[in-house]
Each structure stands twice: as structure tokens, then as C-alpha cells.
Amino acid sequence: MFRVDIEGKRLQELTPKKFSELGLRERFDIQEWIEKAPQILGEDLMIIGKEVILPSGKRLDLLAIDKAGSVVVIELKRDDSGDAVEWQAIKYASYCANWLPEEIYRQVSVYLEVSEPEARQAIEHFLATDLEDLNKSQRIILVSRQFNSEVASAVFWLREQGLDIQCTRLAPFVDLEGNLFLTPDTIIPLPEAKDYIERKEKKQQSEAKEHRAWTGYWFVNVGECEYRNWEDNRRFGYIGAGHGPWYSAALKRLSIGDRIYAYIKSHGYVGLGEVTSEAVMIKDYRVEGTDTLLLEAGLTAANAGDDCEDADYSEWAVGVKWIKTVSKLEAKTFSGAFANQNVVCKLRDPSTLEFVHEAFGK
């Protein structure tokens, strides 16, 4: 790198340095710079966390959201990436993939020191897409002065498998006066070839998905909380979601006659059912085959009726004729079973479909 002396018509060569030679640290220097100016990574990012402590006790360097609503894990190494930084970041990203929108609002609330409604509003103002796209996908940005060849090889392979991961090199230089300069370079994927590479990757992923066509069955998250529980769902023949337009909109994707497999996070699959009525606000839902309003039927969920007059924040209900169910303690799962943080999504995974067919029938 050269510094240009325009008047003297000269170039002054800058000296490449290691951060360690300059006494600069990963956590207290590089991390602070990127937190305050994330655009150095080549795009507009909203930082939503620093030194985020995970349940394992490990700390995630920086957490961000991009304009498309993806959650971005930013993992920093000072002078050398080491040979396992990509695996470390993958573990962090897999944890964040399970976050529901309200968990992200809570994270932003803590980081920005604002209320959760203000955190949600800040995210909405930042995004260039709908709030419902928040955390539908995750990305990884690895940052280091140089990258181990094994890491680079792993990153290329992971991208071919559909993981959005990049390597950005952050190199320090000093001039004769001791002024420090930084050059950020995204080396994987190369910016000049990014469009071509991404088109190629999407084509490969699309071809792979041709063998994973939709099965016709829906995955539905029970989402147990103070507003709903699985035993109420089984007893009164319905599935619920709500307390935010993002959740009720997902429930409205279901139509009469659809087959659903119900799933409880951290437990497994608990039932197969057929949709018998479309989504309505819980105050209007009547127990199938009766004139009894669901809210008067004896629900055990303590706050099922909260905000029931507000279409955006009410609980919503869809009627379901359960074909086979088990209790939460008897939930069925296996290592690698499909699960998703969304309320409703299409079940495409062949091995999971085979498993739930055997467990609950078709």
C-alpha cells in the first residue's frame, strides 16, 4: 500500500504490520472499531450485540442484522484465523438460528438500552424488507489479518453446501509518521466474482432442492408459553399462535384439509392432524362440534385471552382434527430431525417425513 503525495508527485510506501506488533488487541481494539463502523466489512449492518454470552458460557464477538433481515455472526481473530474459526462461528450461528423474533428484540433492547417496543421499531427502520423476514437465514463473517489455508478451504466447501459465510481480511499499515491505516478486503467470495459465484451457488442449491420437493405436509410449532400449551391443543382440537402479526400471519397459511405435524421445541414431534377451519381470533373460535367459545371451555393456558380484542396481538386459532397425538413427554424425534423457528413452514426433509409417517401415520 502507498500513500500519495500529490504535490510532490511521490508515493510513500506504507509498512505492513501485525496487530500484535502494534500492541493492538482483538477484543479491546479491533472489536470496538467494527462495532462503531461495521461498514468496514463492506455493507450496511446493524450491530445488535457485543460479547454476547451463549448458554455454553462462550462469548460471540459481534452480532448483527443485515438489510435483508439475516442474523450475522461476526467472528474476529487478530493476526491469524487459526484452523478452526469457521467451526466456532458455525456453532454460534446454529444457536442464533433458533431465536424467535421476540428474543432478537430482547437482545437489541439490552444492547441499545431501550425498551423492547423501541428495539423492534429500530429494527423495522433499519430493514429493507418486511419484519417477518427477520432471522429467516443466518450468515457468518470471519475477520482476520490472514487466513489459514484449511479455513479457506472449509469456507469454500461450506458455501457450496449453501452456508452464507465470508472471509474479510483486515490488514494494518503504518506510514513514516506512525499513522495507522486499515485495508479491508473480502477475499471469499472475491467481490469481482461475487455475482457469478452467487448465481452458480444458487443454481447448484436449486438443483439439489429438486430432489426435496414439498411433501404436502406442514410443520407447525406448538410454541408453548403462557398463551398456549399442547394439552389444550389436544383436548380442544386446535392449534394456536399470535401476539404479533408475524405469528398470526404464519398461522393463516394453513387451509382446510391441510395435514400438519405438530412440534414442540426441545422435545420433538407430538401429533398429526388435519386442518378443519381457517384461522380466527381466539375470542371467536368455538370448540369443534359445539357452541362453546374456546375461551370459555376451560383452557389451562393462563393468558390465552390476553389482547383478544386486538387483531394484531390476539392469540389466533385454527381448528384441527387430531389423527394421532402423544404427550409432550412422549414426543418423537431423532438426531438430525427437521425443526424450524417459524410458526408454520413446509415440511420438505425426506428423512423426517419418513420418521413422522412411521410415528403418527399419514
C-alpha positions as CSV (number, residue, x, y, z in Angstrom):
1,M,0.0,0.0,0.0
2,F,1.2,3.5,-0.8
3,R,0.3,6.9,0.5
4,V,0.2,9.5,-2.3
5,D,2.0,12.8,-2.1
6,I,0.0,14.7,-4.7
7,E,2.1,17.9,-4.6
8,G,5.4,16.2,-4.5
9,K,4.4,13.6,-7.2
10,R,5.7,10.9,-4.9
11,L,4.5,7.6,-3.5
12,Q,5.3,6.8,0.1
13,E,5.2,3.0,0.7
14,L,3.4,2.0,3.9
15,T,4.7,-0.7,6.1
16,P,2.6,-3.8,6.7
17,K,2.3,-4.7,10.4
18,K,0.8,-7.3,12.6
19,F,-1.7,-6.0,15.1
20,S,0.3,-7.7,17.9
21,E,3.4,-5.7,16.9
22,L,1.3,-2.5,17.3
23,G,0.1,-3.6,20.7
24,L,-3.5,-3.8,19.4
25,R,-5.9,-6.4,20.8
26,E,-8.8,-8.3,19.2
27,R,-11.3,-7.6,21.9
28,F,-10.5,-4.0,23.0
29,D,-9.4,-2.5,19.7
30,I,-10.5,-4.4,16.5
31,Q,-13.9,-5.3,18.0
32,E,-14.5,-1.7,19.1
33,W,-13.6,-0.3,15.6
34,I,-16.0,-2.7,13.8
35,E,-18.8,-2.1,16.4
36,K,-18.6,1.6,15.7
37,A,-18.1,1.4,11.9
38,P,-19.5,-2.0,10.7
39,Q,-19.4,-0.7,7.1
40,I,-15.7,-1.6,7.1
41,L,-17.0,-5.1,6.4
42,G,-18.3,-3.9,3.1
43,E,-22.0,-3.5,3.8
44,D,-24.6,-1.8,5.9
45,L,-25.0,-3.8,9.1
46,M,-26.9,-3.1,12.4
47,I,-24.8,-4.3,15.3
48,I,-27.1,-5.8,17.9
49,G,-24.7,-7.4,20.3
50,K,-21.1,-7.4,21.5
51,E,-19.5,-10.2,23.6
52,V,-22.9,-12.0,23.6
53,I,-22.8,-14.7,26.2
54,L,-24.2,-18.0,25.0
55,P,-25.6,-20.8,27.2
56,S,-22.3,-22.6,26.8
57,G,-20.6,-19.7,28.5
58,K,-18.7,-18.8,25.4
59,R,-18.8,-15.3,24.0
60,L,-19.9,-14.3,20.5
61,D,-17.7,-11.4,19.3
62,L,-20.2,-9.3,17.4
63,L,-23.8,-10.0,16.4
64,A,-25.5,-8.0,13.6
65,I,-28.5,-7.9,11.3
66,D,-28.2,-7.2,7.6
67,K,-30.7,-5.2,5.4
68,A,-32.4,-8.5,4.3
69,G,-33.1,-9.5,7.9
70,S,-30.4,-12.2,8.2
71,V,-28.7,-12.5,11.6
72,V,-25.0,-12.1,11.0
73,V,-22.4,-13.7,13.3
74,I,-19.1,-11.8,13.2
75,E,-16.1,-13.7,14.5
76,L,-12.8,-11.9,14.9
77,K,-9.2,-13.1,15.1
78,R,-6.3,-10.7,15.5
79,D,-3.4,-11.8,13.3
80,D,-4.2,-15.3,12.2
81,S,-7.5,-17.1,11.9
82,G,-6.2,-20.4,13.4
83,D,-7.5,-23.6,11.9
84,A,-11.0,-23.9,13.4
85,V,-12.5,-20.4,13.4
86,E,-15.2,-21.5,10.9
87,W,-16.4,-24.3,13.2
88,Q,-16.6,-21.9,16.1
89,A,-18.7,-19.5,14.1
90,I,-21.0,-22.2,12.8
91,K,-21.8,-23.2,16.4
92,Y,-22.7,-19.6,17.2
93,A,-24.8,-19.3,14.1
94,S,-26.7,-22.5,14.8
95,Y,-27.6,-21.2,18.3
96,C,-28.9,-17.9,16.8
97,A,-30.9,-19.7,14.2
98,N,-33.3,-20.8,16.9
99,W,-34.1,-17.3,18.1
100,L,-37.6,-16.2,17.7
101,P,-38.2,-12.5,16.8
102,E,-39.1,-11.5,20.4
103,E,-35.7,-13.0,21.5
104,I,-34.0,-10.7,19.0
105,Y,-36.0,-7.7,20.2
106,R,-34.9,-8.6,23.7
107,Q,-31.2,-8.8,22.6
108,V,-31.4,-5.4,20.8
109,S,-33.2,-3.9,23.8
110,V,-30.4,-4.9,26.1
111,Y,-27.6,-3.8,23.7
112,L,-29.2,-0.4,22.9
113,E,-30.5,0.1,26.4
114,V,-34.1,0.8,25.1
115,S,-37.5,-0.9,25.6
116,E,-38.4,-3.9,23.5
117,P,-41.0,-1.9,21.5
118,E,-38.3,0.7,20.8
119,A,-35.9,-2.2,19.8
120,R,-38.5,-3.6,17.4
121,Q,-39.0,-0.1,15.9
122,A,-35.3,0.3,15.4
123,I,-35.1,-3.0,13.6
124,E,-38.0,-2.1,11.4
125,H,-36.5,1.3,10.4
126,F,-33.2,-0.5,9.5
127,L,-34.5,-3.3,7.5
128,A,-35.1,-3.0,3.7
129,T,-37.6,-5.8,3.9
130,D,-40.6,-6.9,6.0
131,L,-40.1,-7.7,9.6
132,E,-41.4,-11.2,9.0
133,D,-38.1,-11.9,7.2
134,L,-36.1,-11.4,10.4
135,N,-33.8,-14.3,11.1
136,K,-35.1,-16.5,8.3
137,S,-31.5,-17.0,7.4
138,Q,-28.1,-16.6,9.1
139,R,-24.7,-15.5,7.9
140,I,-21.2,-15.7,9.1
141,I,-18.4,-13.1,8.6
142,L,-14.9,-14.2,9.6
143,V,-12.4,-11.3,10.1
144,S,-8.6,-11.7,10.5
145,R,-5.3,-10.3,9.2
146,Q,-4.7,-13.6,7.5
147,F,-6.5,-16.9,7.0
148,N,-5.2,-20.4,7.5
149,S,-5.4,-22.4,4.2
150,E,-7.5,-25.0,5.9
151,V,-10.1,-22.4,6.9
152,A,-10.2,-21.0,3.4
153,S,-10.8,-24.5,2.0
154,A,-13.5,-25.2,4.6
155,V,-15.2,-21.8,3.7
156,F,-15.3,-22.6,0.0
157,W,-16.9,-26.0,0.7
158,L,-19.4,-24.6,3.2
159,R,-20.5,-22.1,0.6
160,E,-21.0,-24.9,-1.9
161,Q,-23.3,-26.5,0.7
162,G,-25.4,-23.3,0.9
163,L,-24.0,-21.7,4.0
164,D,-23.5,-17.9,3.6
165,I,-20.0,-17.4,5.0
166,Q,-17.3,-15.0,4.0
167,C,-13.7,-14.1,4.9
168,T,-12.7,-10.5,5.3
169,R,-9.1,-9.7,5.7
170,L,-8.3,-6.6,7.8
171,A,-4.7,-5.6,7.3
172,P,-2.9,-2.8,9.2
173,F,-0.2,-0.5,7.7
174,V,1.8,2.4,9.2
175,D,3.4,5.4,7.5
176,L,6.7,7.1,8.4
177,E,4.9,9.3,10.9
178,G,3.4,6.3,12.7
179,N,-0.1,6.8,11.4
180,L,-2.2,3.6,11.3
181,F,-4.2,2.6,8.2
182,L,-6.5,-0.3,7.7
183,T,-7.4,-2.1,4.5
184,P,-10.5,-4.4,4.5
185,D,-10.6,-7.0,1.7
186,T,-13.3,-9.6,1.3
187,I,-11.3,-12.5,-0.1
188,I,-14.1,-15.1,-0.1
189,P,-16.1,-14.6,-2.2
190,L,-14.0,-12.2,-4.2
191,P,-16.0,-9.0,-4.9
192,E,-15.2,-9.1,-8.6
193,A,-16.6,-12.6,-8.9
194,K,-19.3,-12.3,-6.3
195,D,-22.3,-12.1,-8.7
196,Y,-21.1,-15.0,-10.7
197,I,-20.3,-17.2,-7.7
198,E,-23.6,-16.5,-6.0
199,R,-25.5,-17.3,-9.2
200,K,-23.6,-20.5,-9.5
201,E,-24.2,-21.4,-5.9
202,K,-27.9,-20.7,-6.2
203,K,-28.1,-22.9,-9.3
204,Q,-26.4,-25.7,-7.5
205,Q,-28.7,-25.4,-4.5
206,S,-31.8,-25.2,-6.7
207,E,-30.8,-28.4,-8.5
208,A,-30.3,-30.1,-5.1
209,K,-33.7,-28.9,-3.9
210,E,-35.4,-30.6,-6.9
211,H,-34.9,-33.8,-5.0
212,R,-36.5,-32.2,-1.9
213,A,-39.9,-31.1,-3.3
214,W,-42.6,-30.2,-0.9
215,T,-44.2,-33.3,0.6
216,G,-47.6,-31.7,1.0
217,Y,-47.3,-31.7,4.8
218,W,-46.8,-28.7,7.1
219,F,-44.5,-28.3,10.1
220,V,-46.2,-26.4,12.9
221,N,-44.5,-25.1,16.0
222,V,-46.7,-25.5,19.1
223,G,-44.8,-22.7,20.8
224,E,-45.8,-23.5,24.4
225,C,-45.9,-20.4,26.6
226,E,-48.4,-18.5,28.8
227,Y,-50.7,-18.1,25.9
228,R,-51.0,-21.7,24.8
229,N,-50.0,-25.3,25.6
230,W,-50.1,-28.6,23.9
231,E,-52.5,-30.3,26.2
232,D,-55.1,-27.6,25.5
233,N,-54.4,-28.1,21.8
234,R,-55.0,-31.8,22.0
235,R,-58.1,-31.6,24.2
236,F,-60.0,-28.9,22.3
237,G,-58.8,-29.7,18.7
238,Y,-56.9,-26.6,17.6
239,I,-53.5,-25.1,17.1
240,G,-52.7,-21.5,18.1
241,A,-50.3,-18.7,17.5
242,G,-50.3,-14.9,17.8
243,H,-49.3,-11.9,19.9
244,G,-47.8,-10.3,16.9
245,P,-48.7,-10.0,13.2
246,W,-45.7,-12.1,12.2
247,Y,-47.0,-15.1,14.1
248,S,-50.7,-14.9,13.2
249,A,-49.8,-14.3,9.5
250,A,-47.9,-17.6,9.6
251,L,-50.9,-19.4,11.0
252,K,-53.1,-18.0,8.3
253,R,-51.1,-20.0,5.7
254,L,-53.0,-23.1,6.7
255,S,-56.1,-24.1,4.8
256,I,-58.9,-26.6,5.5
257,G,-57.8,-30.1,4.6
258,D,-54.1,-29.4,5.2
259,R,-52.2,-32.1,7.0
260,I,-49.9,-30.9,9.8
261,Y,-47.3,-32.4,12.1
262,A,-47.1,-30.5,15.4
263,Y,-43.7,-30.0,17.0
264,I,-42.6,-28.7,20.5
265,K,-39.1,-27.1,20.7
266,S,-36.5,-29.1,22.6
267,H,-38.9,-32.1,22.7
268,G,-39.9,-33.3,19.3
269,Y,-43.0,-34.2,17.2
270,V,-46.2,-34.7,19.1
271,G,-49.0,-35.1,16.6
272,L,-50.5,-35.4,13.2
273,G,-53.7,-33.6,12.4
274,E,-56.0,-32.3,9.6
275,V,-57.0,-28.6,9.5
276,T,-60.8,-28.2,9.9
277,S,-61.1,-24.4,9.9
278,E,-59.1,-21.4,9.0
279,A,-57.5,-19.0,11.4
280,V,-59.7,-16.8,13.5
281,M,-59.1,-14.6,16.6
282,I,-59.3,-16.8,19.7
283,K,-62.3,-14.8,21.1
284,D,-64.3,-16.0,18.0
285,Y,-63.2,-19.6,18.0
286,R,-65.8,-22.2,19.0
287,V,-64.8,-25.8,20.0
288,E,-65.4,-28.1,17.1
289,G,-68.9,-29.6,17.1
290,T,-70.2,-27.3,19.9
291,D,-71.4,-23.8,20.5
292,T,-68.8,-23.3,23.3
293,L,-66.4,-20.5,22.9
294,L,-62.8,-21.7,23.3
295,L,-62.1,-19.0,25.9
296,E,-65.0,-20.4,28.0
297,A,-64.1,-24.1,27.5
298,G,-61.6,-24.3,30.4
299,L,-58.2,-23.7,28.9
300,T,-55.3,-24.2,31.2
301,A,-53.1,-21.6,29.4
302,A,-53.1,-18.7,31.9
303,N,-53.1,-15.8,29.4
304,A,-54.8,-17.3,26.4
305,G,-57.3,-14.4,26.3
306,D,-54.8,-11.5,26.6
307,D,-55.4,-8.8,24.0
308,C,-58.2,-10.8,22.5
309,E,-59.8,-7.7,21.0
310,D,-56.7,-6.6,19.2
311,A,-56.3,-8.4,15.8
312,D,-52.5,-7.8,15.8
313,Y,-51.8,-9.0,19.3
314,S,-54.6,-11.5,20.0
315,E,-54.0,-15.3,20.0
316,W,-55.4,-16.9,16.9
317,A,-56.7,-20.4,16.5
318,V,-57.0,-22.9,13.6
319,G,-59.3,-26.0,14.1
320,V,-57.5,-29.3,13.9
321,K,-58.9,-32.9,13.8
322,W,-56.1,-34.8,15.5
323,I,-55.4,-38.1,13.9
324,K,-52.7,-39.3,16.4
325,T,-51.1,-37.4,19.3
326,V,-48.7,-38.1,22.2
327,S,-48.0,-36.1,25.3
328,K,-45.0,-33.7,25.4
329,L,-43.1,-36.2,27.5
330,E,-43.6,-38.8,24.8
331,A,-42.5,-36.5,21.9
332,K,-40.8,-38.3,19.0
333,T,-37.5,-37.2,17.5
334,F,-34.1,-38.3,16.2
335,S,-30.7,-36.8,15.6
336,G,-31.0,-34.6,12.6
337,A,-34.8,-34.3,12.6
338,F,-36.1,-31.2,10.9
339,A,-37.0,-28.3,13.1
340,N,-37.6,-24.6,12.5
341,Q,-38.1,-21.5,14.5
342,N,-41.0,-20.4,12.2
343,V,-44.6,-21.0,13.3
344,V,-45.6,-22.7,10.1
345,C,-43.4,-24.0,7.2
346,K,-43.5,-26.6,4.6
347,L,-42.0,-30.0,5.6
348,R,-39.5,-30.9,2.9
349,D,-37.0,-33.2,4.6
350,P,-37.5,-36.8,3.4
351,S,-35.9,-38.5,6.4
352,T,-38.1,-36.5,8.8
353,L,-41.2,-37.2,6.8
354,E,-40.5,-40.9,6.8
355,F,-39.9,-40.8,10.6
356,V,-43.2,-38.9,11.4
357,H,-45.1,-41.2,9.0
358,E,-44.0,-44.2,11.0
359,A,-44.6,-42.4,14.3
360,F,-48.0,-40.9,13.6
361,G,-49.2,-42.1,10.2
362,K,-50.1,-40.2,7.0
